[in-house]
């Protein structure tokens, strides 16, 4: 199950499960679209992977499989 992290790991912007501007890598590192394009140039600073649009989990599924509430901060290597 994909972990829906609640914040941008670069600027700490809130990214709720329905956020259309959330970007993730294959390790589920999460960034806002602005940081992904302008700061990170579509590459994850943690693993070097591609950042792509995070899918939106349907509301009914969020009841069974809720989004994470643990905030993360990138190591920005």
Secondary structure, DSSP 8 states (H G I E B T S, - for coil): -----SB-TTT--B--TT-TTEEE-TT--EEEHHIIIIISTTB-TTT--B-EE-----HHHHHHS------------
